[in-house]
């Protein structure tokens, strides 16, 4: 009965959203949207064994969102966005996230002055660099092309112990809770923004807080971006663990070919561990319904991380069945130095790390948006 009541409540809420959208004044809107991805992946080495498995949320994450805007007049709008990330294989919310753990904010947007939002939202490593189209992962490889590698000692808090280096540069869409964020309008191609996340600890102003800033330039085919983020994690009886990231990126649209260049870093202020990476990639629209892409990435840890390093190559072929739906095949190869264990982003189960310096993934999948 409890589950039935919850289901009825959810249906009633969606019905209210639909009714509001149908009866909203001109300029007001409430939109239900999302995207889903699923496929089959072969991994050459997970803990010493090959694995053929169902895998989802790779080309894009599986998202269900509700977005709204109310016209307040004079170019001012009230806005909100609520986004849930889930598993296609089980239907469950992604482990470690709440119902709207991917994004949840409300705020005001002005055509003249920019946008101010409050809630759980992306920092500028994601906004300025990934959504700025400077990361090859957007077109080539998706989750498998974000950063991981042989760097588990970096110790990012909140990540699983077996993959504490996952998304170490925050480009896969890490959010900052309890945050306030400003994004400027574009002025002669330039835009900028800043974010502050409140620590919320009585008597300890600044403990557990977060700061982020980004700047972008976009004019014609050229785009440039730069971002900085520091997130402090409070651990009982210990000084704050500060994870600092910065990155710069660029992209250029040649028409049918788009090229990207990205450099990102991370430093754990508690243990001194640090990683840097450089990546270049390109995607080529061969025909209206066919595209190919490729990228190369080099990652290097410092002495605390045993100077481990890794090379990674990604390649993808896309066939567009419509403007919303694509089927694709991709391949990924990561090779690390001798004595290190390869780990491609997205292979996150406890036995996901390779038994040696090589790991290969081959995948076919389908993705659609609505």
Secondary structure, DSSP 8 states (H G I E B T S, - for coil): -HHHHHHHHHHHHHHHHHHHHHH--TT-EEEEEEEEEEEEEEEEEETTEEEEEEEESSSS--EEEEEEEEEEETTEEEEEEEEEEB-TTT--B-TT--TT-SEEEEEEEETTTEEEEEEEEE-HIIIIIITTT--GGGTTTGGGGS---S-GGG--TTS-GGGTTTTTTSTTT-EEEEEEEEE---BTTEEEEEEEE----TT-TTTT-EEEEEEEEEETTEEEEEEEEEEEE--TTS--EEEEEEEEEEEEE-SSEEEEEEEEEEEETTT--EEEEEEEEEEEEEETTEEEEEEEEEEEE-GGGTT-EEEEEEEEEEEESSSSEEEEEEEEEEEE-TT-----TT--STT-S-SSSEEEEEEEEEEEE-
